[in-house]
Amino acid sequence: MNFYMGNSVNEIDIQDSNVEFSDELIHFIYKKSRQVSFDMSKLYKIDPYGDVEVAENDLPYIIGICNYILSTSLLDEYGESEEGKRMLHGLAEMAHEAMARSLGLVSVGD
């Protein structure tokens, strides 16, 4: 799935910059969420196969989840940990930028 800045699917341009996020990473985060007390549901509940609009007021949660995962050893067991870190960092940065523009994010599924 790919994340874009915008408030609706109709508003985004797939030629714009985006953050690619692998389905495998979402599934890994979901599995790991059962082992930690930190709520990561705002991220792992995003359907990797559909188009999902993430409201601006949910972005602080998305940023918090990305920062939590990046600051722990959670990705140590993920096969592509460096790639996972890059995706999480990119998503957090995009969410910050979207908030500065008073926008949400749109996830376009595979």
C-alpha positions as CSV (number, residue, x, y, z in Angstrom):
1,M,0.0,0.0,0.0
2,N,1.0,3.6,-0.6
3,F,0.3,6.6,1.6
4,Y,-0.4,10.0,0.1
5,M,-1.3,13.3,1.7
6,G,-4.9,14.3,1.3
7,N,-8.3,14.1,2.8
8,S,-10.0,11.8,0.3
9,V,-9.2,9.3,-2.4
10,N,-10.6,11.6,-5.0
11,E,-8.3,14.4,-3.9
12,I,-4.9,12.6,-4.3
13,D,-2.7,12.4,-7.4
14,I,-0.9,9.1,-7.6
15,Q,2.0,11.0,-9.3
16,D,2.6,12.9,-6.0
17,S,5.2,11.8,-3.5
18,N,4.1,8.9,-1.4
19,V,5.4,6.4,1.2
20,E,5.3,2.7,0.2
21,F,4.4,0.5,3.1
22,S,4.6,-3.3,2.7
23,D,1.7,-5.6,3.6
24,E,4.1,-7.8,5.4
25,L,5.1,-5.0,7.7
26,I,1.5,-4.3,8.6
27,H,0.9,-8.0,9.3
28,F,4.1,-8.2,11.4
29,I,3.0,-5.1,13.5
30,Y,-0.4,-6.8,14.0
31,K,1.3,-10.0,15.3
32,K,3.6,-8.0,17.5
33,S,0.8,-5.8,18.9
34,R,-0.4,-8.8,21.0
35,Q,3.0,-8.9,22.8
36,V,3.2,-5.2,23.8
37,S,0.9,-3.0,25.9
38,F,1.2,0.0,23.4
39,D,-2.0,0.4,21.2
40,M,-0.9,0.1,17.6
41,S,-4.4,-0.5,16.2
42,K,-4.6,2.8,14.3
43,L,-1.9,1.5,12.0
44,Y,-2.5,-2.2,11.7
45,K,-6.2,-1.8,11.2
46,I,-5.6,0.1,7.9
47,D,-6.7,-2.3,5.2
48,P,-3.6,-3.0,3.0
49,Y,-5.8,-4.0,0.1
50,G,-8.3,-1.2,0.0
51,D,-8.3,2.6,-0.1
52,V,-8.5,4.1,3.3
53,E,-8.8,7.7,4.4
54,V,-6.9,8.5,7.6
55,A,-8.3,11.6,9.3
56,E,-6.0,14.4,10.4
57,N,-6.9,13.8,14.0
58,D,-5.6,10.2,13.8
59,L,-2.2,11.3,12.6
60,P,-0.7,11.9,16.1
61,Y,-1.5,8.3,16.8
62,I,0.1,7.1,13.6
63,I,3.2,9.2,14.4
64,G,3.3,7.8,18.0
65,I,3.1,4.2,16.7
66,C,5.9,4.8,14.2
67,N,8.1,6.4,16.9
68,Y,7.3,3.6,19.4
69,I,8.3,0.9,17.0
70,L,11.4,2.8,15.9
71,S,12.5,3.4,19.5
72,T,12.1,-0.3,20.6
73,S,13.6,-3.5,19.4
74,L,10.3,-4.6,17.9
75,L,11.7,-4.8,14.3
76,D,14.7,-6.9,15.3
77,E,12.7,-10.0,14.3
78,Y,11.4,-8.5,11.1
79,G,13.3,-10.0,8.1
80,E,13.7,-6.6,6.4
81,S,14.3,-4.5,9.6
82,E,16.2,-1.7,7.8
83,E,13.5,-1.4,5.1
84,G,10.8,-1.5,7.9
85,K,12.5,1.4,9.7
86,R,12.7,3.4,6.5
87,M,8.9,2.8,5.9
88,L,8.0,3.8,9.4
89,H,10.3,6.9,9.4
90,G,8.8,8.0,6.0
91,L,5.2,7.5,7.2
92,A,5.9,9.5,10.4
93,E,7.5,12.3,8.4
94,M,4.6,12.4,5.9
95,A,2.1,12.5,8.7
96,H,3.9,15.4,10.3
97,E,3.9,17.2,7.0
98,A,0.2,16.4,6.4
99,M,-0.7,17.9,9.8
100,A,1.3,21.0,9.0
101,R,-0.9,21.4,5.9
102,S,-4.1,20.5,7.8
103,L,-4.5,17.3,5.7
104,G,-5.0,13.7,6.5
105,L,-3.5,10.7,4.7
106,V,-4.9,8.4,2.1
107,S,-3.7,4.8,1.9
108,V,-4.1,3.2,-1.5
109,G,-4.1,-0.5,-1.3
110,D,-2.6,-3.1,-3.6
